[in-house]
Amino acid sequence: MKKVYFNPGCALSIYKPDMENRILKFLNENYGDVKLHKICCQHDPQLEPESLIINVCAGCDRRFRSLYEGISTISIWEILDGLDGFDYPDYNGLKVSVQDACPIREKSEVHKAVRSLLKKMNIEVIETEFYGTRSICCGDSLYPNLPLETIHKKMNERANSMPCDDVCVYCVSCIKSMHIGGKKPRYLIDLLMNESTEPQVYDTVQWHEQLQEYIEVH
């Protein structure tokens, strides 16, 4: 039988570490036997062949499925959208645009699940011109290959392309980018858990130092 693991990813573990256990508890109560997996996607996952990893992070999803033979992945958004037991908060017609994460740009099933979850929370999506399979990077992935001034310019350009002030993101780095660009990021996990989204450390250099420190330890 295929073994199933939940990997919250470094960004969520840094952002709100308590979330991983809340999500894991829901999965075990509503989906099946799921184990917590905390090895970073940039290291050998040390898993049995044919293991399935449920990911929050789009970058983790891409690396686990492309770098390690015998490992398959699925996003937490697809899992939640396919279950009936989640208690969705009601946002009373809140209008948001969506920043689709770069690493899963080709995975239309993820884009569909994200928008389905938003609809279930009574959130209306006002799309930007480039979304889904045509989405444009928030700017964060350009670090450290370009000067910070150029990166922040790209972040501002992407944020300004969003029709709504509220922008749903499902990548923690996108939280930082949309905040830098002057938008109000709404992290999908936070929306589902009825919590506010906190930019926390959004200095681009400091944020990537945090990520690298976590990667080295895990």
C-alpha positions as CSV (number, residue, x, y, z in Angstrom):
1,M,0.0,0.0,0.0
2,K,1.3,3.4,-0.9
3,K,2.5,5.4,2.1
4,V,1.4,9.0,2.4
5,Y,3.3,11.9,4.0
6,F,2.6,15.5,4.6
7,N,5.5,17.9,4.1
8,P,4.7,21.5,5.3
9,G,7.8,22.9,3.7
10,C,10.4,25.3,5.1
11,A,8.4,28.5,4.5
12,L,5.2,27.4,6.3
13,S,7.3,25.9,9.2
14,I,9.0,29.3,9.6
15,Y,5.9,31.3,9.0
16,K,3.4,29.6,11.4
17,P,4.9,26.4,12.8
18,D,1.7,25.4,14.6
19,M,-0.1,25.1,11.3
20,E,1.6,21.9,10.3
21,N,0.1,19.9,13.2
22,R,-3.4,21.4,12.7
23,I,-3.3,20.3,9.0
24,L,-1.8,16.9,9.8
25,K,-4.6,16.3,12.4
26,F,-7.3,17.2,9.8
27,L,-5.7,14.9,7.2
28,N,-5.6,11.9,9.6
29,E,-9.2,12.5,10.7
30,N,-10.6,13.0,7.2
31,Y,-8.2,11.6,4.6
32,G,-6.3,8.6,6.0
33,D,-3.1,7.6,7.6
34,V,-0.7,10.5,6.9
35,K,2.8,10.8,8.5
36,L,4.6,14.1,9.0
37,H,7.7,14.5,6.8
38,K,10.1,17.3,7.7
39,I,13.1,16.6,5.4
40,C,13.7,19.6,3.1
41,C,13.0,19.0,-0.6
42,Q,16.6,19.9,-1.3
43,H,17.8,16.8,0.5
44,D,17.1,13.1,-0.1
45,P,13.6,12.5,1.2
46,Q,14.6,9.0,2.5
47,L,11.2,7.6,1.6
48,E,10.0,4.2,0.3
49,P,9.4,3.9,-3.5
50,E,5.9,5.0,-4.6
51,S,5.5,7.2,-1.6
52,L,3.1,10.1,-2.0
53,I,4.0,13.5,-0.5
54,I,1.2,16.1,0.2
55,N,2.8,19.5,-0.2
56,V,1.8,23.1,0.8
57,C,4.8,24.7,-1.0
58,A,4.7,24.8,-4.8
59,G,8.5,24.7,-4.9
60,C,8.6,21.5,-2.7
61,D,6.0,19.9,-5.1
62,R,8.2,20.6,-8.1
63,R,11.5,19.4,-6.5
64,F,10.1,16.2,-4.9
65,R,8.4,15.0,-8.1
66,S,11.3,15.9,-10.4
67,L,14.5,15.2,-8.4
68,Y,13.6,11.9,-6.6
69,E,12.7,8.8,-8.4
70,G,9.6,6.9,-7.3
71,I,8.1,9.9,-5.3
72,S,4.8,11.4,-6.4
73,T,3.2,14.6,-5.1
74,I,-0.1,16.3,-4.7
75,S,-1.0,19.7,-3.3
76,I,-2.8,20.2,-0.1
77,W,-5.3,22.3,-2.1
78,E,-6.3,19.4,-4.2
79,I,-6.7,17.2,-1.1
80,L,-8.8,19.7,0.8
81,D,-11.0,20.4,-2.2
82,G,-11.8,16.7,-2.6
83,L,-12.8,16.3,1.0
84,D,-16.2,17.1,2.7
85,G,-15.2,17.5,6.3
86,F,-13.6,21.0,6.2
87,D,-15.4,23.8,8.0
88,Y,-15.0,26.7,5.6
89,P,-15.2,30.3,6.9
90,D,-17.5,32.7,5.1
91,Y,-15.8,35.8,3.7
92,N,-19.1,37.4,2.5
93,G,-18.1,38.0,-1.1
94,L,-14.6,39.3,-0.5
95,K,-13.0,40.1,-3.9
96,V,-9.4,38.9,-4.5
97,S,-7.0,38.4,-7.3
98,V,-4.8,35.3,-7.3
99,Q,-1.0,35.0,-7.6
100,D,-0.4,31.6,-9.0
101,A,3.0,30.2,-7.9
102,C,5.7,29.7,-10.5
103,P,6.7,26.1,-9.7
104,I,3.3,24.7,-10.5
105,R,2.5,27.0,-13.4
106,E,1.8,24.0,-15.6
107,K,-0.5,22.3,-13.1
108,S,-3.9,23.5,-14.0
109,E,-5.4,21.1,-11.5
110,V,-3.8,23.1,-8.7
111,H,-5.1,26.4,-10.1
112,K,-8.6,24.9,-10.3
113,A,-8.5,23.6,-6.7
114,V,-7.3,26.9,-5.3
115,R,-10.2,28.7,-7.0
116,S,-12.7,26.1,-5.9
117,L,-11.6,26.5,-2.3
118,L,-12.0,30.3,-2.6
119,K,-15.5,29.8,-3.9
120,K,-16.3,27.6,-1.0
121,M,-15.3,30.4,1.3
122,N,-17.6,32.8,-0.5
123,I,-14.7,34.7,-2.1
124,E,-14.9,36.1,-5.6
125,V,-11.9,35.9,-7.8
126,I,-11.1,38.9,-10.1
127,E,-8.4,37.5,-12.3
128,T,-5.3,39.4,-13.3
129,E,-4.4,39.2,-17.0
130,F,-1.7,36.6,-16.5
131,Y,-2.9,33.8,-14.2
132,G,-2.9,30.0,-14.1
133,T,-0.6,28.5,-16.8
134,R,0.2,32.0,-18.0
135,S,1.1,33.4,-14.5
136,I,4.0,35.7,-14.0
137,C,6.5,35.4,-11.1
138,C,6.0,37.6,-8.1
139,G,9.7,38.5,-8.3
140,D,11.1,36.6,-5.4
141,S,12.6,33.8,-7.4
142,L,14.8,36.3,-9.1
143,Y,16.9,36.6,-5.9
144,P,19.9,36.5,-5.8
145,N,20.5,36.5,-9.6
146,L,19.5,40.2,-10.1
147,P,20.2,43.4,-8.1
148,L,17.7,44.0,-5.2
149,E,16.5,47.2,-6.9
150,T,15.5,45.2,-10.0
151,I,13.9,42.5,-8.0
152,H,11.8,45.0,-6.0
153,K,10.8,46.7,-9.3
154,K,9.5,43.4,-10.6
155,M,7.6,42.8,-7.3
156,N,6.0,46.2,-7.7
157,E,5.1,45.6,-11.3
158,R,3.5,42.2,-10.5
159,A,1.6,43.6,-7.6
160,N,0.3,46.5,-9.6
161,S,-1.0,44.1,-12.2
162,M,-3.5,42.7,-9.7
163,P,-7.0,44.2,-10.1
164,C,-7.8,43.8,-6.4
165,D,-6.0,45.2,-3.3
166,D,-6.4,41.8,-1.7
167,V,-4.3,39.1,-3.4
168,C,-4.6,35.4,-2.5
169,V,-1.3,33.7,-2.5
170,Y,-0.4,30.1,-1.8
171,C,3.3,30.6,-1.4
172,V,4.9,32.3,1.6
173,S,7.5,34.1,-0.5
174,C,4.6,35.6,-2.5
175,I,3.3,37.0,0.8
176,K,6.5,39.0,1.1
177,S,6.5,40.1,-2.6
178,M,2.9,41.3,-2.6
179,H,3.4,43.2,0.7
180,I,6.5,44.9,-0.8
181,G,4.4,45.7,-3.9
182,G,1.8,47.5,-1.8
183,K,-1.0,44.8,-1.9
184,K,-2.7,43.0,1.0
185,P,-1.6,39.4,0.7
186,R,-4.1,36.8,1.8
187,Y,-2.3,33.4,2.3
188,L,-4.6,30.6,1.4
189,I,-3.8,28.6,4.6
190,D,-4.7,31.7,6.6
191,L,-8.0,32.1,4.7
192,L,-8.9,28.5,5.3
193,M,-8.0,28.8,9.0
194,N,-9.8,32.1,9.3
195,E,-6.5,33.9,10.4
196,S,-4.9,37.1,9.3
197,T,-1.9,37.0,7.0
198,E,1.3,38.5,8.5
199,P,4.2,39.7,6.3
200,Q,6.6,39.1,9.2
201,V,10.2,39.3,7.9
202,Y,9.9,40.7,4.3
203,D,13.3,42.1,3.8
204,T,14.3,40.0,0.8
205,V,17.9,39.3,2.0
206,Q,16.8,38.4,5.5
207,W,14.0,36.2,4.3
208,H,16.2,34.1,2.1
209,E,18.7,33.9,5.0
210,Q,15.9,32.4,7.1
211,L,15.0,29.9,4.4
212,Q,18.7,28.9,3.9
213,E,19.2,28.4,7.7
214,Y,16.1,26.1,7.8
215,I,17.2,24.2,4.7
216,E,20.6,23.5,6.2
217,V,19.1,22.2,9.5
218,H,16.4,20.0,7.8
